[in-house]
Amino acid sequence: MSIQEDVEALKRIPLFAKVEPAKLKLMAFASERAQYQPGDQLFHQGDTADAAYIILSGAADILVETAEGPLKVADVGPGAFVGEIGILMDVPRTATIRATEKMTVLKITKELFFRMVTDFPSIGIEVMRVLAQRIEHMNTQLREAVAARK
């Protein structure tokens, strides 16, 4: 994929939809493209958070460690933005992300992400919306998982 294709992919993500193309081009250029195979982990719960990821293609499970073992709390696919909680809060990873099919991602370093949020406050607002939706979704799935175990 070219940088222009990365820019087009970023434009389709609500988080970056209002960012001017020149800034998205800079972001795409400064980001690292990576590929993962099924079973590969982008990161593991408890790891140090140094970047967030945008899934360009493929899919992954979000897993949280429990006393009974890993619990799948969500699945994500193209356009998903993952790993931002760790860099926003400067805490270890709160979940494990494991590819379920061949996946291509853009890795956005903590420094680049904060530069984009500083330049475009609307990204910060979109991040809050995405996080709120994710929290509600995870709470629903956790309640369902607990109810299913009873």
C-alpha positions in Angstrom: 0.0 0.0 0.0 1.2 3.5 -0.7 1.1 6.5 1.6 -1.9 7.8 -0.4 -3.8 4.6 0.2 -3.0 4.9 3.9 -4.3 8.5 3.9 -7.5 7.2 2.3 -7.8 4.5 4.9 -7.3 7.1 7.7 -10.0 9.4 6.2 -12.6 6.6 6.5 -12.0 6.3 10.3 -14.3 8.7 12.2 -11.5 9.7 14.5 -9.5 11.2 11.6 -12.3 12.2 9.2 -12.0 15.9 9.9 -8.2 16.1 9.7 -6.9 17.8 6.6 -5.2 15.5 4.1 -1.8 17.0 4.5 -1.7 16.2 8.2 -3.0 12.7 7.5 -0.2 12.3 4.9 2.3 13.3 7.6 0.7 10.8 10.0 0.8 8.0 7.5 4.4 8.8 6.6 5.4 8.9 10.3 3.5 5.7 11.2 4.9 2.2 10.9 3.0 -0.4 8.8 3.0 -3.9 10.3 1.5 -7.3 9.4 0.3 -10.0 11.8 -0.7 -13.6 11.1 -3.6 -15.4 12.9 -2.6 -16.0 16.5 0.0 -13.2 16.6 -0.4 -10.6 19.4 -0.2 -6.9 18.7 0.4 -6.5 22.4 -0.2 -8.4 25.6 -2.2 -7.2 28.7 0.3 -5.7 31.2 2.9 -4.7 28.5 4.2 -1.1 28.5 2.1 1.1 26.1 4.2 2.9 23.5 1.8 3.1 20.6 -1.8 2.8 19.3 -2.8 0.9 16.2 -5.3 1.4 13.4 -6.4 -1.8 11.8 -6.3 -1.4 8.0 -7.3 -5.0 7.1 -8.1 -8.2 8.9 -9.5 -8.8 12.4 -8.5 -9.4 16.0 -9.9 -10.4 19.4 -9.7 -8.3 22.5 -8.9 -10.5 25.4 -8.8 -9.7 29.1 -7.1 -12.0 31.6 -9.4 -13.5 34.3 -8.9 -16.1 37.1 -10.4 -18.6 34.7 -8.1 -17.6 31.8 -8.5 -15.2 28.9 -12.0 -13.8 28.3 -12.8 -12.4 24.8 -14.6 -9.1 25.4 -14.8 -7.9 21.8 -13.6 -8.4 18.2 -12.3 -5.6 16.0 -11.7 -5.2 12.3 -10.8 -2.6 9.6 -11.0 1.0 10.9 -10.7 0.0 14.6 -8.4 2.1 16.7 -6.8 0.0 19.5 -4.2 0.5 22.2 -5.0 4.2 22.9 -6.0 3.6 26.5 -2.5 2.7 27.5 -0.9 5.8 25.8 -3.7 8.2 27.0 -3.4 7.1 30.6 0.2 6.1 30.6 -0.6 2.7 32.1 0.3 -0.9 31.1 -1.9 -2.5 28.4 -5.4 -3.2 29.7 -6.1 -6.1 27.3 -4.4 -8.4 24.8 -5.0 -8.0 21.1 -4.7 -11.2 19.1 -5.1 -11.4 15.3 -7.8 -13.9 14.2 -6.9 -13.5 10.5 -4.1 -11.9 8.5 -4.0 -8.3 9.6 -2.3 -5.1 8.5 -2.1 -2.2 10.9 -0.6 1.3 11.2 1.4 1.7 14.4 1.1 5.3 15.7 3.6 6.1 18.4 2.6 7.9 21.6 4.5 11.1 20.5 2.8 11.2 17.1 -0.6 10.6 18.6 -0.3 13.4 21.1 1.0 15.8 18.4 -2.1 15.0 16.3 -4.4 15.6 19.3 -2.7 18.9 20.1 -2.9 20.0 16.4 -6.5 18.8 16.1 -8.6 19.0 19.3 -11.5 17.3 17.4 -9.5 14.1 17.5 -9.5 14.3 21.3 -13.3 14.6 21.2 -13.6 11.6 18.9 -11.3 9.6 21.1 -13.6 10.3 24.0 -16.6 9.1 22.0 -14.8 5.9 20.9 -13.8 5.2 24.4 -17.3 5.8 25.8 -18.8 3.4 23.2 -16.1 0.8 23.9 -16.7 1.0 27.7 -20.5 0.5 27.2 -19.9 -2.4 24.8 -17.4 -4.1 27.1 -19.7 -3.6 30.1 -22.5 -5.3 28.2 -20.3 -8.2 27.2 -18.9 -8.6 30.7 -22.4 -8.8 32.1 -23.4 -11.4 29.5 -20.3 -13.4 30.2 -20.8 -13.4 33.9 -24.5 -14.4 33.5 -23.5 -17.2 31.1 -21.1 -18.7 33.7 -23.8 -18.9 36.4 
